[in-house]
Amino acid sequence: MKMLVRSMLMLAAGVAFAASTCAAQSAGAATYKAKCQMCHGAKGEADTPTAKMMKVLPLSSPEMKKLSEADMVKSTENGKGKMPAFKGKLTTEQITEAVKYFRSLK
């Protein structure tokens, strides 16, 4: 009986973790699609007309690969080069989740 209860608790914990991870990715994906995709592309390839005009680097470039999550969050908050600042337009949580989603596109 104890083994069954323990198994059920482990299963419930796993389901809860998976659900929270999916929700965070969904929120990050939604923010990315609404605010970032027009320049960075659906797959982070910087293959949009805007990206080409602004010379946006693809996620696969060595310069982008060397950036940490914290670097990307800071650049998104404060702006960098031609990229506008999103501080005040998005919460830090929204920016962080969008960055996590962007980095998952590799």
C-alpha positions as CSV (number, residue, x, y, z in Angstrom):
1,M,0.0,0.0,0.0
2,K,2.8,2.4,0.9
3,M,4.5,1.6,-2.4
4,L,1.3,2.5,-4.3
5,V,0.9,5.8,-2.5
6,R,4.5,6.6,-3.1
7,S,4.2,5.8,-6.8
8,M,1.1,7.9,-7.1
9,L,2.8,10.9,-5.4
10,M,5.8,10.5,-7.7
11,L,3.5,10.4,-10.7
12,A,1.6,13.5,-9.5
13,A,4.8,15.4,-9.0
14,G,6.0,14.5,-12.5
15,V,2.8,15.6,-14.1
16,A,2.8,18.9,-12.1
17,F,6.4,19.6,-13.2
18,A,5.7,18.8,-16.8
19,A,2.6,21.1,-16.8
20,S,4.5,24.0,-15.3
21,T,7.3,23.6,-17.9
22,C,4.8,23.5,-20.8
23,A,3.0,26.6,-19.5
24,A,6.2,28.6,-19.2
25,Q,7.2,27.6,-22.7
26,S,3.8,28.5,-24.0
27,A,4.0,31.9,-22.4
28,G,7.6,32.4,-23.8
29,A,6.5,31.2,-27.2
30,A,3.6,33.6,-27.3
31,T,5.7,36.6,-26.3
32,Y,8.4,35.6,-28.8
33,K,5.9,35.3,-31.6
34,A,4.2,38.6,-30.8
35,K,7.3,40.7,-30.1
36,C,10.4,39.0,-31.5
37,Q,9.6,36.8,-34.4
38,M,9.2,39.6,-36.9
39,C,13.0,40.3,-36.7
40,H,14.5,37.0,-35.4
41,G,12.3,34.7,-37.5
42,A,10.1,31.8,-36.5
43,K,13.1,29.5,-36.0
44,G,15.6,32.1,-34.9
45,E,17.2,32.1,-38.3
46,A,16.9,35.9,-38.9
47,D,15.4,35.1,-42.2
48,T,12.7,37.8,-42.3
49,P,12.8,40.9,-44.5
50,T,13.2,43.1,-41.4
51,A,16.1,40.9,-40.1
52,K,17.9,41.2,-43.4
53,M,17.4,44.9,-43.6
54,M,18.6,45.4,-40.0
55,K,21.4,42.7,-40.3
56,V,20.0,40.7,-37.4
57,L,22.3,37.7,-36.5
58,P,20.8,34.2,-36.6
59,L,20.7,32.2,-33.4
60,S,23.3,29.8,-35.0
61,S,25.9,32.5,-35.4
62,P,29.0,32.3,-33.2
63,E,28.3,35.7,-31.8
64,M,24.8,34.7,-30.6
65,K,25.9,31.2,-29.4
66,K,28.4,32.8,-27.0
67,L,25.7,35.0,-25.3
68,S,24.4,33.7,-22.0
69,E,20.7,33.9,-21.1
70,A,21.4,36.8,-18.8
71,D,23.2,38.7,-21.6
72,M,20.1,38.2,-23.9
73,V,17.7,39.3,-21.2
74,K,19.8,42.4,-20.5
75,S,19.9,43.2,-24.3
76,T,16.2,42.7,-24.6
77,E,15.4,44.9,-21.6
78,N,17.8,47.7,-22.6
79,G,18.0,47.4,-26.3
80,K,21.1,46.8,-28.3
81,G,22.1,48.2,-31.7
82,K,18.9,48.6,-33.7
83,M,16.9,46.4,-31.3
84,P,14.6,48.5,-29.2
85,A,14.4,48.3,-25.4
86,F,11.5,46.2,-24.1
87,K,11.8,47.2,-20.4
88,G,8.5,48.8,-19.4
89,K,6.8,47.1,-22.4
90,L,7.3,43.6,-21.1
91,T,7.9,42.3,-17.6
92,T,11.2,40.8,-16.7
93,E,9.5,37.4,-16.5
94,Q,8.0,37.8,-20.0
95,I,11.4,38.7,-21.4
96,T,13.1,35.8,-19.6
97,E,10.6,33.3,-20.9
98,A,10.8,34.7,-24.4
99,V,14.6,34.4,-24.3
100,K,14.4,30.8,-23.0
101,Y,12.0,30.0,-25.9
102,F,14.4,31.7,-28.4
103,R,17.4,29.7,-27.0
104,S,15.4,26.5,-27.3
105,L,15.1,27.0,-31.1
106,K,18.7,25.8,-31.7
